[in-house]
Amino acid sequence: MGFRNPPVPWSELQRRLEPGGGAPVPPEWADGGDGPAWSRKRPTFEPPSELRGPDPATVVPYAELHCHSNFSFGDG
């Protein structure tokens, strides 16, 4: 929250407070060039190819880590 927010007319405030009327309206300067930022549905995330991990079919699905410490009293 800031103190430099633009003034909001009462009609706009009422529209936002009514049930089902709070859908965001893109500002007039939003020409759609910034795509997903103004849509109500976000596309599925696809990481860049250099950040993708190995093929899921070749990954071991489970591995158990067993370690001992000074507090491992149950091992005998």
C-alpha positions as CSV (number, residue, x, y, z in Angstrom):
1,M,0.0,0.0,0.0
2,G,1.3,3.4,-0.8
3,F,0.1,7.0,-0.5
4,R,0.6,7.8,-4.2
5,N,-2.3,5.7,-5.5
6,P,-4.6,7.2,-8.2
7,P,-8.0,8.4,-7.1
8,V,-10.7,5.8,-7.5
9,P,-14.3,7.0,-8.3
10,W,-17.1,5.8,-6.1
11,S,-18.7,3.9,-9.0
12,E,-15.5,1.9,-9.4
13,L,-15.2,1.2,-5.7
14,Q,-18.9,0.0,-5.6
15,R,-18.3,-2.2,-8.7
16,R,-15.3,-3.9,-7.0
17,L,-17.2,-4.5,-3.7
18,E,-20.2,-6.0,-5.3
19,P,-20.3,-9.9,-5.4
20,G,-18.9,-11.0,-8.8
21,G,-17.9,-7.5,-9.8
22,G,-14.3,-7.5,-8.7
23,A,-12.8,-8.8,-11.9
24,P,-9.8,-6.7,-12.6
25,V,-10.0,-4.2,-15.5
26,P,-6.7,-3.6,-17.3
27,P,-5.6,0.0,-17.4
28,E,-6.2,1.9,-20.6
29,W,-2.4,1.9,-21.4
30,A,-2.4,-1.9,-21.4
31,D,-2.4,-2.8,-25.1
32,G,-2.0,-6.5,-24.6
33,G,1.7,-6.5,-25.4
34,D,2.4,-7.9,-21.9
35,G,0.2,-10.9,-22.6
36,P,-0.3,-13.2,-19.6
37,A,0.0,-10.4,-17.1
38,W,-3.5,-9.3,-18.0
39,S,-5.2,-12.6,-18.6
40,R,-7.1,-14.5,-15.9
41,K,-5.6,-17.8,-16.8
42,R,-1.9,-18.5,-16.5
43,P,-0.2,-20.8,-19.0
44,T,1.6,-23.9,-17.8
45,F,5.2,-23.1,-16.7
46,E,7.9,-24.4,-19.0
47,P,11.4,-23.9,-17.7
48,P,14.2,-22.9,-20.1
49,S,16.0,-25.9,-21.7
50,E,19.2,-25.2,-19.9
51,L,17.3,-25.5,-16.5
52,R,15.4,-28.7,-17.3
53,G,16.4,-31.7,-15.3
54,P,16.9,-35.3,-16.7
55,D,14.2,-37.2,-18.5
56,P,11.6,-38.3,-15.8
57,A,11.7,-41.8,-17.3
58,T,15.4,-42.3,-16.4
59,V,15.1,-40.9,-12.8
60,V,15.0,-43.2,-9.8
61,P,11.7,-42.5,-8.1
62,Y,12.8,-43.3,-4.6
63,A,16.1,-43.4,-2.6
64,E,16.5,-44.0,1.1
65,L,19.1,-42.2,3.1
66,H,20.4,-43.9,6.2
67,C,22.8,-42.1,8.5
68,H,24.1,-42.4,12.1
69,S,24.7,-39.8,14.6
70,N,25.4,-39.6,18.4
71,F,21.6,-39.8,18.9
72,S,21.1,-43.1,17.1
73,F,20.2,-45.2,20.2
74,G,17.9,-47.7,18.4
75,D,20.7,-49.5,16.5
76,G,22.1,-51.3,19.6
